[in-house]
Amino acid sequence: MAAGTLRLKDGPDHEERTHEPEDLSLKSPANGFTDEDWTLVFECKGSPRGRDVVELVIDRAYITFVNLCVLKDKFGYSMWDYMYYKKRCGTDVASLELIDFEHETRAIIVANELERKVRIIIAKEPLKELSVSITPIKRPRDHQEDLPCV
């Protein structure tokens, strides 16, 4: 994938399309591209545009709080709607962490450096259940095995 090109899968058929970042109004990275492809999986609760799941392959440099807010807007949500990160805290459980600031976005990148995949939930209302079951990992990660869900 060329630096700065995005692959987006959405819709009922999960059809893959290639976009330029300008198509989605993403802010260009200030420090250049990393040539690291990351996958962002957005689960859109009560989606205004009929998209339940949107998968985006993007250069890590584009993963900023501002760009996550731009994407949230493109999916039909407002700035007042909620965005949660699924933080793995064991092999098959994740806690939902509210994303409100840039430093939280940077922490998400650090926590997912090995997998290069981030799962995000966007919702119109605050979620009541902040712990969810997730797909078990194939191999144990020593540093995450015993982490409590908070």
GUPALUM-236601 format. One record per residue (C-alpha): residue number from 1; residue in three letters; chain; x, y, z. Coordinates in steps of 0.1 Angstrom, whole numbers, plus 2048, in hexadecimal, padded with zeros to 3 digits. Last residue first. Layout:
% residues N
R num residu chaine  px  py  pz
R NUM    ALA      A   X   Y   Z
...
% end
This chain:
% residues 150
R num residu chaine  px  py  pz
R 150    VAL      A 794 7EB 963
R 149    CYS      A 79A 7CA 952
R 148    PRO      A 7B8 7B9 964
R 147    LEU      A 7D8 7B1 952
R 146    ASP      A 7E2 78E 958
R 145    GLU      A 7E9 782 934
R 144    GLN      A 7F3 7A3 926
R 143    HIS      A 819 7A4 92B
R 142    ASP      A 81D 77F 923
R 141    ARG      A 80A 781 902
R 140    PRO      A 7FB 75E 8FD
R 139    ARG      A 7F7 752 8D9
R 138    LYS      A 7D7 751 8C4
R 137    ILE      A 7C6 76E 8D5
R 136    PRO      A 7A2 768 8DF
R 135    THR      A 788 77C 8CC
R 134    ILE      A 778 795 8E3
R 133    SER      A 761 795 901
R 132    VAL      A 757 7B7 90D
R 131    SER      A 75D 7CD 92C
R 130    LEU      A 750 7F0 92F
R 129    GLU      A 72A 7E7 92F
R 128    LYS      A 716 806 932
R 127    LEU      A 721 817 911
R 126    PRO      A 71C 83C 90F
R 125    GLU      A 703 846 8F4
R 124    LYS      A 709 84D 8CF
R 123    ALA      A 723 832 8CC
R 122    ILE      A 745 82C 8BB
R 121    ILE      A 758 80C 8C4
R 120    ILE      A 77D 80A 8BB
R 119    ARG      A 793 7EB 8B4
R 118    VAL      A 7B7 7F2 8AD
R 117    LYS      A 7CE 7DB 899
R 116    ARG      A 7F4 7DF 896
R 115    GLU      A 7F8 7BD 8A9
R 114    LEU      A 81A 7C4 8B8
R 113    GLU      A 817 7EA 8BD
R 112    ASN      A 7F4 7E7 8CC
R 111    ALA      A 7FA 7F6 8EF
R 110    VAL      A 812 811 8E1
R 109    ILE      A 7F8 81C 8C7
R 108    ILE      A 7DC 81D 8E1
R 107    ALA      A 7F2 832 8F8
R 106    ARG      A 7F7 84B 8DC
R 105    THR      A 7D1 84D 8D8
R 104    GLU      A 7CD 853 8FD
R 103    HIS      A 7E6 86F 8FC
R 102    GLU      A 7D1 87F 8E0
R 101    PHE      A 7B2 882 8F6
R 100    ASP      A 78F 875 8FB
R  99    ILE      A 790 850 8F3
R  98    LEU      A 77A 83D 90C
R  97    GLU      A 789 81C 916
R  96    LEU      A 775 7FC 911
R  95    SER      A 783 7DF 923
R  94    ALA      A 78C 7C0 910
R  93    VAL      A 789 79B 917
R  92    ASP      A 795 77C 904
R  91    THR      A 7BA 778 90B
R  90    GLY      A 7BE 791 926
R  89    CYS      A 7B9 7B6 929
R  88    ARG      A 7B5 7C1 905
R  87    LYS      A 7AB 7E5 902
R  86    LYS      A 78D 7EA 8EB
R  85    TYR      A 78F 80F 8E4
R  84    TYR      A 770 824 8EA
R  83    MET      A 761 842 8D6
R  82    TYR      A 742 854 8E3
R  81    ASP      A 72D 86D 8D1
R  80    TRP      A 730 893 8D9
R  79    MET      A 746 899 8BA
R  78    SER      A 72A 88D 8A5
R  77    TYR      A 726 86B 893
R  76    GLY      A 71F 865 86E
R  75    PHE      A 73C 84E 865
R  74    LYS      A 74F 86B 857
R  73    ASP      A 74C 87D 879
R  72    LYS      A 75B 85F 88B
R  71    LEU      A 776 85F 870
R  70    VAL      A 77E 883 877
R  69    CYS      A 77F 87C 89D
R  68    LEU      A 797 85F 897
R  67    ASN      A 7AC 877 882
R  66    VAL      A 7AE 891 89E
R  65    PHE      A 7B7 876 8B8
R  64    THR      A 7D3 86A 8A2
R  63    ILE      A 7D9 84B 88E
R  62    TYR      A 7E5 859 86D
R  61    ALA      A 80A 853 874
R  60    ARG      A 801 82E 878
R  59    ASP      A 7FA 82A 853
R  58    ILE      A 7D7 81F 84D
R  57    VAL      A 7C2 800 847
R  56    LEU      A 79E 808 850
R  55    GLU      A 783 7EF 85A
R  54    VAL      A 75F 7FC 85E
R  53    VAL      A 745 7E8 871
R  52    ASP      A 720 7EF 875
R  51    ARG      A 71D 809 859
R  50    GLY      A 6F9 814 854
R  49    ARG      A 702 839 852
R  48    PRO      A 6F3 844 874
R  47    SER      A 705 827 885
R  46    GLY      A 6F3 81B 8A3
R  45    LYS      A 713 80C 8B1
R  44    CYS      A 730 80F 898
R  43    GLU      A 74B 7F5 89D
R  42    PHE      A 76A 805 88F
R  41    VAL      A 787 7EE 886
R  40    LEU      A 7A8 801 881
R  39    THR      A 7C3 7ED 870
R  38    TRP      A 7E7 7FA 870
R  37    ASP      A 7FF 7FB 853
R  36    GLU      A 822 806 85D
R  35    ASP      A 833 81B 842
R  34    THR      A 83A 835 85D
R  33    PHE      A 82E 854 84A
R  32    GLY      A 839 877 850
R  31    ASN      A 83E 88B 870
R  30    ALA      A 820 8A2 86D
R  29    PRO      A 808 886 862
R  28    SER      A 7EE 892 849
R  27    LYS      A 7CC 89B 859
R  26    LEU      A 7B1 884 84C
R  25    SER      A 796 893 836
R  24    LEU      A 788 871 82C
R  23    ASP      A 78F 875 807
R  22    GLU      A 7AE 889 811
R  21    PRO      A 7BD 869 81F
R  20    GLU      A 7BC 85A 7FC
R  19    HIS      A 7A4 83D 7FA
R  18    THR      A 7A5 818 7F0
R  17    ARG      A 786 804 7F1
R  16    GLU      A 77E 7E2 801
R  15    GLU      A 75B 7D4 800
R  14    HIS      A 750 7C9 823
R  13    ASP      A 72F 7BC 813
R  12    PRO      A 719 7CD 82C
R  11    GLY      A 72C 7ED 82B
R  10    ASP      A 750 7F4 834
R   9    LYS      A 773 7EB 82B
R   8    LEU      A 78B 809 827
R   7    ARG      A 7AF 807 81A
R   6    LEU      A 7C2 828 81E
R   5    THR      A 7DE 836 80A
R   4    GLY      A 7F7 84C 81D
R   3    ALA      A 816 839 814
R   2    ALA      A 80E 822 7F7
R   1    MET      A 800 800 800
% end
